[in-house]
Amino acid sequence: MKQHADEFLAVRHTIHQNPELGFEEFGTSELVARKLASWGYEVERGIGDTGVVGRLQRGNGSRSIGLRADMDALPILESTGLPYASKKPGVMHACGHDGHTTMLLGAAKYLAEAGDFSGTVNLIFQPAEEGRGGALKMLEHGLFDKYPCDAIFGMHNLPGYPQGKLMFRDGATMASADKVVITLTGVGGHGAMPHKSVDPVVAAASLVMALQTIVSRNVDPQHMAIVTVGMLHAGQANNIIPDKAVMELTVRTLDRDVRKQVEKRIRAITAAQAESFGVEAHIHYDYAFAVLVNTPEETALARTLGRELMGEQGIDANFVAQTASEDFSYMLEQRPGNYCYIGNGVGQEHGSCNVHNPGYDFNDANLPIGSAYFALLAERYLAGQVGKPTEAVPA
């Protein structure tokens, strides 16, 4: 991988300079498809609208593996000042998907030219991971029907951790993320005569506080849950009581049952608060991301190979669960597999700036590591190697 480092450094910088939002990754997907085809892969474009899948079969092995990378950028104005900074004002690769795509391309080239395996490798380049449902779209288009996978694997960079360190976890690893929009409708009027109105602002203020009791008083303290009211909008003038207040929440959990419990309580508390203030309530509940659950055997294999590549000090074998979310979770609901992290840098080190930040950049030193990890996974999994499962965290 290091011998081809310059080639893939150029690929990553090209993708970074030409970022594309979800379901608009036309240039990126074409770049990916052309490279895969040139290396001998069977390529399908347009699965999941702008997704790409490359399949490589070798020998008579019956096993199959899926390796996945995401391709989309974010609507953020880049401030890095790098020579390869985004050429599209207001759009940038602020989450490292350019690096993820390039790492998988590096593995693709190795597997085509020197890979030692018998079986089928399916390389999944997913569009629209950033909240637009790219994984679900690929599944709706028959991803696993067309490209059967016995197991699937993915990786995400993580700023704030040593560059190149690989981090693994069994069981629930990333949180579900639900978007909730609550609309409270009252009766507007003059601010000087509140008794002639039904004020949705007062109801909303009370509801914001009441919702905070879900985590503190309803959820088992040994489980994680987050209920955040990130937006509250009502009215346009100081002396006018509006007829409507709109709230938007993000809700996150690491347990499927807790997820259902929190939704039930949000609905019940909202209805009760609305009735007590005489307003009408409407709730739109959007299950945006599922809990991401890594399966034991596949995680054990990934951990073993990470240790082989990086040494004992180069991995975290039981990394802490993250409250961020990933739609790779939907693929893991249908197939066993593992989603791990690679450290992007700490302190003042390049790559330490957090994701979704205008100053973020993927750490290029991770390209050969991620590529080697993916390639080794394919070779060992298709050879029938499995790891020894450790006790999993309940999902």
C-alpha positions in Angstrom: 0.0 0.0 0.0 2.8 2.4 0.8 4.3 1.8 -2.6 1.1 3.2 -4.2 0.7 6.0 -1.6 1.3 8.8 -4.1 -1.3 7.5 -6.5 -4.0 7.3 -3.9 -3.0 10.6 -2.3 -3.8 12.2 -5.6 -7.1 10.4 -5.8 -8.1 11.6 -2.3 -7.2 15.2 -3.1 -9.1 15.1 -6.4 -12.2 13.9 -4.5 -11.7 16.5 -1.8 -11.5 19.3 -4.4 -14.7 18.2 -6.0 -17.1 17.4 -3.2 -20.7 16.4 -3.9 -23.7 16.3 -1.6 -25.9 13.2 -1.1 -27.4 11.7 -4.2 -25.4 14.2 -6.3 -22.1 12.2 -6.3 -22.1 11.9 -10.1 -18.4 12.8 -10.5 -17.2 10.8 -7.6 -19.2 7.7 -8.5 -17.9 7.9 -12.1 -14.3 8.2 -10.9 -14.8 5.1 -8.7 -16.6 3.1 -11.4 -13.9 3.8 -14.0 -11.1 2.8 -11.6 -12.8 -0.4 -10.6 -13.5 -1.3 -14.2 -9.9 -0.7 -15.2 -8.8 -3.2 -12.5 -11.1 -5.9 -13.8 -14.1 -5.5 -11.5 -17.7 -6.1 -12.6 -19.2 -2.7 -12.0 -22.8 -1.5 -11.5 -23.5 2.2 -11.5 -26.7 3.8 -10.2 -27.6 1.3 -7.4 -29.0 3.6 -4.7 -29.2 6.4 -7.4 -25.6 7.4 -7.3 -24.1 4.4 -5.6 -21.5 2.0 -7.1 -20.8 -1.7 -6.5 -17.7 -3.5 -7.8 -17.6 -7.3 -7.7 -14.5 -9.4 -8.1 -14.8 -13.2 -8.1 -11.8 -15.5 -8.0 -11.4 -19.3 -7.6 -14.2 -21.6 -6.6 -14.8 -20.3 -3.0 -18.4 -20.0 -1.9 -17.9 -17.2 0.7 -18.6 -13.6 0.0 -17.7 -10.4 1.8 -18.9 -6.8 1.5 -16.7 -3.8 2.1 -18.4 -0.4 2.3 -17.3 3.2 2.0 -19.4 6.4 1.9 -18.9 9.1 -0.8 -21.0 12.2 0.0 -19.8 15.6 1.3 -21.5 18.2 3.6 -23.0 21.7 3.0 -20.2 23.5 4.8 -17.9 26.3 3.6 -14.3 25.0 3.8 -11.8 27.2 5.8 -8.7 24.9 5.7 -6.7 27.0 3.1 -5.2 23.8 1.8 -3.9 23.7 -1.8 -6.5 21.0 -2.6 -9.4 22.7 -0.8 -12.9 22.4 -2.1 -13.5 24.2 -5.4 -17.3 24.4 -4.6 -18.1 27.2 -2.2 -20.4 25.9 0.5 -19.7 22.2 0.0 -16.8 20.3 1.5 -15.6 16.9 2.6 -15.9 17.7 6.3 -16.4 14.1 7.5 -13.6 12.3 5.7 -15.7 10.4 3.2 -13.2 11.3 0.5 -10.6 9.3 2.6 -13.0 6.4 3.2 -13.6 6.1 -0.5 -9.9 6.3 -1.3 -9.0 3.7 1.3 -11.4 1.2 -0.3 -10.1 2.0 -3.8 -6.6 1.2 -2.5 -7.8 -2.1 -1.3 -9.6 -2.7 -4.5 -6.5 -2.3 -6.6 -4.4 -4.6 -4.3 -7.1 -7.3 -4.4 -7.4 -7.2 -8.2 -3.6 -7.2 -8.8 -2.2 -9.3 -5.9 -5.1 -10.5 -3.7 -4.8 -14.0 -2.5 -8.3 -15.3 -2.1 -11.0 -17.6 -3.4 -14.5 -16.3 -3.3 -16.4 -13.0 -4.0 -15.5 -9.5 -2.9 -18.3 -6.9 -3.2 -17.1 -3.3 -2.8 -19.9 -1.0 -1.9 -19.5 2.7 -2.5 -22.5 4.3 -0.8 -24.1 7.7 -1.5 -25.9 10.0 0.9 -24.8 8.8 4.3 -25.2 12.3 5.8 -28.9 11.9 6.8 -30.4 11.4 3.4 -30.8 7.6 3.5 -28.2 6.3 1.1 -27.9 2.9 2.8 -31.6 2.4 2.8 -31.8 3.4 -0.9 -29.2 0.8 -1.9 -31.0 -1.8 0.1 -34.3 -0.9 -1.6 -32.5 -1.3 -4.9 -31.7 -4.9 -4.0 -28.1 -4.5 -2.8 -27.9 -7.9 -1.0 -30.1 -9.7 -3.5 -27.8 -8.7 -6.4 -24.6 -9.0 -4.4 -25.0 -11.5 -1.6 -22.6 -10.9 1.3 -22.0 -13.4 4.1 -20.6 -10.4 6.2 -20.0 -6.7 5.7 -17.4 -4.3 7.1 -16.9 -0.6 7.2 -14.7 2.0 8.8 -14.8 5.7 9.9 -12.1 8.1 10.8 -12.2 9.6 14.3 -10.4 12.9 15.2 -9.1 13.2 18.7 -7.5 9.8 18.8 -4.0 8.8 17.7 -3.5 8.7 14.0 -3.8 5.2 12.6 -5.1 3.6 15.8 -7.8 1.1 15.1 -10.7 0.9 17.5 -13.2 -2.0 17.8 -16.3 -2.8 19.8 -18.8 -5.6 20.1 -22.6 -5.0 20.2 -24.2 -1.6 20.2 -21.5 0.7 18.9 -23.2 3.8 17.5 -26.5 5.4 18.6 -29.8 5.5 16.9 -30.8 9.0 15.8 -34.4 10.2 15.5 -35.6 13.6 14.3 -38.8 14.7 16.0 -40.8 17.8 15.0 -43.5 18.9 17.4 -45.9 21.6 16.3 -48.1 23.3 19.0 -51.0 25.3 17.7 -52.9 27.7 19.8 -54.8 31.0 19.2 -52.8 34.1 18.4 -53.6 37.6 19.7 -52.3 40.8 21.1 -49.5 40.5 23.7 -51.4 43.0 25.9 -54.5 40.8 26.1 -53.1 37.3 26.7 -56.4 36.1 28.2 -58.0 36.3 24.8 -55.4 34.0 23.3 -54.1 30.4 23.7 -50.3 30.9 23.9 -48.3 28.1 22.3 -45.0 29.7 23.5 -45.8 29.1 27.1 -46.8 25.5 26.3 -43.6 25.0 24.4 -41.5 26.4 27.2 -43.1 24.0 29.7 -42.8 21.1 27.2 -39.0 21.7 26.8 -38.5 21.2 30.5 -40.9 18.3 30.8 -39.1 16.4 28.0 -35.9 16.5 30.0 -37.5 14.2 32.7 -37.5 11.3 30.2 -33.8 10.6 30.6 -33.6 11.5 34.3 -36.8 9.8 35.4 -37.9 7.2 32.9 -34.8 5.6 31.4 -32.7 3.1 33.4 -29.6 5.0 34.6 -27.5 2.1 33.2 -28.7 2.8 29.7 -27.9 5.8 27.5 -30.5 8.2 26.1 -30.3 11.8 24.8 -33.3 14.1 24.2 -32.1 17.4 22.9 -34.4 20.3 21.8 -32.2 21.9 19.2 -34.7 24.3 17.7 -37.7 26.3 19.0 -39.3 28.8 16.8 -42.4 30.9 17.5 -43.6 34.4 16.7 -42.1 37.4 14.9 -42.8 40.4 17.2 -42.6 41.1 21.0 -46.2 42.3 21.3 -47.9 39.5 19.3 -48.8 36.1 20.7 -48.3 33.7 17.8 -50.7 30.9 16.9 -48.0 28.3 16.5 -44.7 27.1 18.0 -42.5 24.5 16.4 -39.8 22.4 18.1 -37.2 20.1 16.6 -35.5 17.4 18.7 -32.8 14.9 18.2 -33.2 11.6 20.1 -30.4 9.1 20.5 -30.1 5.7 22.2 -27.9 2.7 22.2 -30.7 0.2 22.9 -33.7 -0.7 20.6 -36.1 -1.1 23.5 -35.0 2.2 25.1 -35.5 3.8 21.7 -39.2 2.7 21.7 -39.6 3.7 25.4 -38.3 7.2 24.7 -40.7 7.7 21.7 -43.6 6.5 23.8 -42.8 9.0 26.6 -42.3 11.9 24.2 -45.7 11.3 22.7 -47.4 10.9 26.1 -45.7 14.0 27.6 -46.5 16.1 24.6 -50.1 15.1 24.6 -50.5 15.8 28.3 -48.7 19.1 28.2 -50.8 20.2 25.2 -54.0 19.3 26.9 -53.0 21.2 30.1 -52.3 24.4 28.1 -55.3 24.1 25.7 -53.2 23.8 22.6 -53.2 21.2 19.8 -50.1 19.1 19.3 -48.8 17.3 16.2 -45.8 15.1 16.2 -43.7 14.0 13.2 -41.4 11.2 14.3 -38.6 10.3 11.9 -36.5 7.2 12.6 -33.4 8.5 10.8 -30.7 6.0 11.9 -30.9 2.7 13.6 -28.6 1.5 16.5 -25.4 0.2 14.9 -24.8 -3.3 16.3 -21.5 -5.1 15.6 -21.7 -8.9 15.6 -19.3 -10.9 17.9 -17.5 -13.2 15.4 -17.0 -10.6 12.8 -15.8 -8.1 15.3 -13.4 -10.7 16.7 -11.9 -11.2 13.3 -11.6 -7.5 12.6 -9.9 -7.0 16.0 -7.5 -9.8 15.3 -6.5 -8.4 12.0 -6.2 -4.9 13.4 -3.8 -6.2 16.0 -1.8 -8.0 13.3 -1.5 -4.8 11.3 -0.8 -2.3 14.0 0.3 -4.3 17.1 -1.2 -4.4 20.5 -0.5 -0.7 21.2 -2.0 0.3 17.8 -5.5 -0.9 18.6 -8.3 -0.3 21.2 -9.9 -3.8 21.6 -13.0 -2.5 23.5 -13.6 1.0 22.4 -16.4 3.1 24.0 -19.8 3.3 22.2 -20.4 6.6 20.4 -23.5 8.7 20.5 -23.0 9.8 16.9 -24.9 7.8 14.2 -24.3 5.9 11.0 -26.7 4.5 8.4 -24.4 1.5 7.9 -26.5 0.3 10.8 -29.2 -0.6 8.3 -26.9 -2.9 6.4 -25.8 -4.5 9.7 -29.5 -5.2 10.5 -29.5 -7.5 7.4 -26.0 -9.0 7.5 -23.4 -9.7 10.3 -20.4 -7.5 10.3 -18.3 -4.9 12.0 -17.9 -1.1 11.8 -14.6 0.2 13.3 -12.8 3.5 13.7 -9.4 4.7 12.7 -7.8 7.6 14.7 -7.4 10.8 12.7 -5.0 12.7 15.0 -4.8 14.3 18.4 -3.9 17.7 19.8 -2.3 20.0 17.2 -1.7 17.1 14.9 -3.0 17.3 11.4 -6.4 15.6 11.3 -7.3 16.4 14.9 -10.0 19.0 14.0 -13.4 17.5 14.6 -15.7 16.3 11.8 -18.4 18.5 10.5 -16.1 21.5 11.0 -15.0 23.9 8.3 -11.4 23.3 9.3 -11.5 19.5 9.1 -9.3 17.4 6.8 -8.8 13.6 6.5 -5.4 12.5 7.6 -3.6 11.1 4.5 -1.3 9.0 6.7 -4.3 6.7 7.2 -4.7 5.9 3.5 -2.3 2.9 3.4 -3.5 1.6 6.8 -7.1 1.6 5.9 -6.5 0.1 2.5 -4.3 -2.7 4.0 -7.0 -3.4 6.7 -9.8 -3.8 4.1 -7.6 -6.0 1.8 -6.5 -8.2 4.7 -10.1 -8.5 5.8 -11.2 -9.8 2.4 -8.3 -12.3 2.1 -8.7 -13.7 5.6 -12.5 -13.8 5.7 -12.8 -15.5 2.3 -10.2 -18.0 3.5 -12.6 -18.9 6.3 -10.8 -17.3 9.2 -12.9 -16.2 12.1 -12.1 -14.7 15.4 -13.0 -15.9 18.9 -16.0 -13.9 20.0 -15.9 -12.0 23.2 -18.9 -11.1 25.3 -21.0 -8.7 23.4 -22.8 -5.6 24.7 -26.6 -6.2 24.5 -28.2 -4.2 21.6 
